[in-house]
Amino acid sequence: MASPSQISVFTNLGGRSTTLGALLRVARGLFLLVGVPVMAQTSVPIHPAEPSVNLGQTSFLDALGGPGVLLEEIGGAYHSGKNVGSAGETIDATNSVSSLAHVALLSKFRVLKAFYGVELIGTAAHVNAGDGGTVGGWGDITVSPLILQWKEQTLGNVRVDQRFVLDFDLPVGEYDRSSGISLSSHVFAVHPYYAVTLFPIKKIETSWRVHYLWNGINHSPSRASMTSSTQAGQAIHFNATTAFRCPRGLWVGANGYYLKQITDPQAGGVSLSGSPEQVASIGPGAVWKVGNFHLYANGYHEFAAENRPEGNRLIFRVEWTSGRQQY
């Protein structure tokens, strides 16, 4: 079954970016442990930040899947002690707790020899940005009308699992242009990804999920932006893992992520150069299979951040699947 794709809880910090009912009730209280960037009020035009994206929410055994249902909850926390605003100013440390509720369905219907499916992701968060303000509530949602999950193949002695997902981020979350923080990007975004998991030998896995992000235009940006419209730059980001299989269904290894903005953002239709966003991370992680459940724990320490917060992230994830290959 497909693992979750990008979750878009958004706050714009410094402009530098199972029953289902039970899942959603838990989501309201936990919600997504993304590191949400927060928008600070400054006296100069604010660089449009990248929205929150899937940085570390998916990890080991990522591309495995087959016909059936996936239900999961992702929750966690983020602390950023190094926040830099759009004008290079220092901003208060940011703390956030967040959660994501994810439902995916894969049918036995084939498209391009892959199982076809769909998914829905809902998010919420609570963010404390010090003097920048505090906010909590629902964030944007992500929907996919196209999941393509291929059956496992072999390349020599290497087992290969692959998936492609076309995601759309819908700006339905709480947004207040008069506030320093919002839980919505207030833009429509296209966010496809390709995931692959390789088993070079029986007890070793490595997973890679590569995303492309295109952001639409915000025609009602925060008043602090001092402009009539903003558009964040396009970006590429990926999650990567490698793990060793221990006894009793336990995998232990290392995980990380990287984000790089690849085009200039715009304010009032004018490109803003010289402020591309970037961040990398690495840390330990594990996943434990118990029946049809997978329990994940992942930690990340960020470094090499440019024009966005830099901090530490902790993610916990509970996943239930039917019909999924079990490893």
C-alpha positions in Angstrom: 0.0 0.0 0.0 1.2 3.5 -0.7 3.0 5.3 2.1 2.0 8.9 2.8 3.0 11.7 0.5 3.7 15.3 1.3 1.7 16.8 4.0 1.3 20.5 3.8 0.9 22.2 7.2 2.2 25.7 6.5 3.3 28.5 8.7 5.6 31.0 7.1 8.6 31.6 9.6 10.7 34.4 8.5 9.6 33.6 5.0 12.4 31.2 4.7 10.4 28.2 4.8 -8.2 3.0 12.5 -11.3 3.7 11.9 -10.9 6.8 9.8 -13.0 8.9 12.3 -10.6 7.9 15.1 -7.6 8.8 13.0 -9.0 12.2 12.4 -9.9 12.9 16.0 -6.3 11.9 17.0 -5.1 14.1 14.2 -6.8 17.1 15.7 -4.8 16.7 18.9 -1.4 15.4 17.7 -1.0 16.7 14.3 2.0 16.5 12.0 5.5 16.8 13.2 6.7 18.8 10.4 9.0 21.7 11.0 6.7 24.5 9.9 8.4 27.7 8.8 6.7 30.9 10.3 6.3 34.4 8.8 7.8 37.3 10.7 6.7 40.9 10.4 9.5 42.9 8.9 9.9 46.3 7.4 11.1 45.0 4.0 9.4 42.8 1.4 9.3 39.2 2.7 10.8 36.4 0.6 7.9 33.9 -0.1 8.8 30.8 1.9 8.4 27.2 0.7 5.3 25.6 2.3 5.8 22.7 4.6 6.6 19.5 2.7 7.4 15.9 3.4 10.7 16.2 5.1 11.2 12.9 6.9 7.6 11.8 7.3 8.2 8.8 5.2 11.3 6.6 5.6 12.1 2.8 5.6 10.5 0.3 3.2 8.8 3.3 1.6 8.0 1.9 -1.9 6.5 -1.4 -0.9 2.8 -1.9 -1.7 0.0 -3.9 -3.2 -3.8 -3.8 -3.6 -5.6 -3.0 -0.3 -6.1 -0.2 2.2 -3.6 1.8 4.2 -4.5 3.8 7.3 -1.9 5.7 9.2 -1.2 8.5 11.7 2.0 10.5 11.7 2.8 12.7 14.7 5.7 14.5 16.0 7.6 17.6 17.1 10.0 20.2 15.7 12.2 22.7 17.5 14.2 25.3 15.6 16.6 27.4 17.6 18.2 29.1 14.5 15.7 31.1 12.6 16.6 33.8 10.1 14.1 36.2 8.6 13.9 37.5 5.1 16.0 40.5 5.9 18.7 38.4 7.7 17.3 39.2 11.1 17.2 36.7 14.0 13.8 35.4 14.9 12.6 33.6 18.1 12.9 29.9 18.4 10.0 28.0 17.0 8.3 24.9 18.5 5.6 22.9 16.8 3.6 19.7 17.3 1.7 18.3 14.5 -0.1 15.3 13.1 -1.2 13.8 9.7 -4.0 11.4 9.0 -3.6 9.4 5.8 -5.9 7.1 3.9 -4.9 5.3 0.7 -6.6 2.7 -1.5 -5.0 0.5 -4.1 -7.2 -1.4 -6.5 -6.3 -4.4 -8.7 -7.0 -2.4 -11.8 -3.8 -1.9 -13.8 -2.4 1.2 -15.5 0.9 0.9 -17.2 1.2 -2.5 -15.5 0.9 -0.9 -12.1 -1.9 -1.1 -9.5 -4.0 2.1 -9.6 -5.0 3.9 -6.4 -6.0 7.2 -4.7 -5.2 8.9 -1.4 -6.3 11.6 1.0 -4.1 13.3 3.6 -5.4 15.7 6.3 -3.2 17.7 8.6 -3.2 20.0 11.7 -0.6 21.6 13.9 0.1 23.8 16.9 2.9 26.3 16.4 4.6 28.6 19.0 6.8 31.1 17.3 7.6 33.3 20.4 7.0 36.9 19.7 5.8 35.9 16.2 2.7 34.4 17.8 1.0 31.1 18.5 -1.6 29.3 16.4 -3.2 25.8 16.3 -5.8 24.1 14.1 -6.4 22.5 10.7 -3.9 22.7 7.9 -4.2 22.1 4.1 -5.1 18.7 2.7 -3.4 16.7 0.0 -5.3 14.5 -2.5 -4.1 12.2 -5.2 -6.2 10.9 -8.1 -3.3 8.8 -9.3 -1.2 6.3 -7.5 0.8 3.8 -9.6 2.3 0.9 -7.5 4.3 -1.6 -9.4 4.8 -5.2 -8.3 8.2 -6.1 -7.0 10.7 -6.8 -9.7 14.3 -8.1 -9.6 17.3 -6.6 -11.2 19.9 -9.3 -11.1 19.9 -10.3 -7.4 18.4 -6.9 -6.3 14.7 -6.7 -5.4 13.1 -3.5 -6.5 9.8 -1.9 -5.4 8.5 1.3 -7.1 5.7 3.8 -6.9 4.7 7.0 -8.6 2.1 9.5 -7.1 0.6 12.7 -8.4 -0.4 14.8 -5.5 -2.2 18.1 -5.3 -2.1 20.3 -2.2 -5.4 22.1 -1.6 -5.4 25.4 0.5 -8.3 24.7 2.7 -6.5 25.2 6.1 -6.8 28.1 8.5 -5.3 31.3 7.0 -5.2 34.9 8.3 -3.3 37.4 6.2 -3.3 39.8 9.1 -1.5 37.3 11.4 2.2 36.5 11.6 1.5 32.8 11.4 -0.9 30.7 9.3 -1.5 27.0 9.0 -2.2 27.1 5.3 0.0 28.1 2.4 -3.1 29.7 0.7 -1.9 28.4 -2.7 -2.7 25.4 -4.9 0.4 23.2 -5.4 1.3 20.3 -7.6 3.5 17.8 -5.8 4.4 14.5 -7.6 6.9 12.0 -6.3 8.7 8.8 -7.2 9.6 6.3 -4.6 11.9 3.3 -4.9 13.0 0.7 -2.3 16.0 -1.6 -3.1 17.0 -4.8 -1.3 20.7 -5.3 -2.5 20.9 -8.2 -0.1 18.3 -10.0 2.0 18.7 -8.0 5.2 19.5 -4.6 3.8 17.1 -2.0 2.4 17.6 1.5 1.0 14.6 3.7 0.2 14.5 7.0 -1.8 11.5 9.3 -2.3 12.1 12.2 -4.7 9.5 15.0 -4.8 9.1 17.9 -7.2 7.1 21.0 -5.9 5.4 23.6 -8.0 3.6 26.4 -6.0 0.8 28.6 -7.3 0.3 32.3 -6.8 -1.0 33.7 -3.5 -3.2 36.6 -4.5 -3.9 37.4 -0.8 -0.5 37.2 0.9 0.3 38.3 4.4 0.2 42.0 4.9 3.8 41.7 6.1 4.8 40.8 2.6 4.2 44.4 1.4 3.0 43.2 -2.0 -0.2 42.2 -3.8 0.9 38.7 -4.7 3.6 36.1 -3.9 4.7 32.9 -5.4 7.3 30.5 -3.7 10.0 29.1 -6.0 9.9 25.6 -7.3 11.8 23.0 -5.3 13.1 19.5 -5.3 13.4 17.4 -2.1 14.0 13.8 -1.1 13.9 11.4 1.8 16.5 8.6 2.0 17.1 5.6 4.3 19.2 2.6 4.7 18.4 -0.1 7.3 19.4 -3.6 8.5 16.9 -6.2 9.4 17.2 -7.5 12.9 15.2 -10.4 14.5 11.5 -10.2 15.2 10.6 -7.9 12.3 12.7 -4.9 13.5 14.6 -2.8 11.0 17.2 -0.3 12.4 19.2 2.2 10.4 19.8 5.8 9.3 17.6 8.3 7.6 17.8 11.8 6.2 16.3 14.4 3.9 17.3 17.3 1.7 15.4 20.2 0.2 16.7 22.7 -2.5 14.8 25.5 -4.1 15.5 25.5 -7.8 13.8 28.7 -9.1 13.5 32.2 -7.7 10.3 33.2 -5.8 8.2 36.2 -6.9 6.6 39.1 -5.2 4.2 41.2 -7.2 5.2 39.4 -10.3 8.9 40.3 -9.9 11.6 37.6 -9.3 13.5 37.8 -6.0 17.0 36.5 -6.5 19.7 35.7 -4.0 17.6 33.9 -1.4 17.2 30.2 -2.3 16.1 27.9 0.4 18.0 24.8 1.4 18.2 22.3 4.3 19.7 18.9 4.9 19.4 16.4 7.8 20.5 13.0 9.1 19.6 10.9 12.1 18.7 7.4 13.4 15.5 5.5 12.9 13.7 2.2 13.2 10.6 0.4 12.1 9.0 -2.6 13.8 6.4 -4.9 12.1 3.7 -6.3 14.4 1.1 -8.2 12.4 -0.4 -5.8 9.9 1.0 -2.8 11.8 4.2 -1.0 11.2 5.5 1.3 14.0 8.1 3.9 12.9 10.4 6.2 15.0 12.7 8.7 13.2 15.0 11.5 14.4 16.6 14.2 12.3 19.2 16.8 13.0 19.2 19.6 10.4 22.3 21.3 9.0 23.4 23.5 6.0 20.1 25.5 6.2 19.9 28.6 4.0 17.1 31.2 4.3 14.9 28.9 6.4 14.9 27.6 10.0 17.3 24.9 11.1 16.5 22.6 14.0 15.7 19.0 15.2 12.7 16.8 14.3 11.2 13.7 15.9 8.6 11.7 14.1 6.4 8.8 15.2 4.2 6.9 12.8 1.6 4.1 13.1 0.6 2.4 9.9 -2.0 -0.4 9.3 -2.2 -2.1 5.9 -4.3 -4.8 4.3 -2.9 -6.8 1.4 0.6 -5.4 1.7 3.7 -7.5 1.3 5.2 -8.1 4.7 9.0 -8.0 5.2 
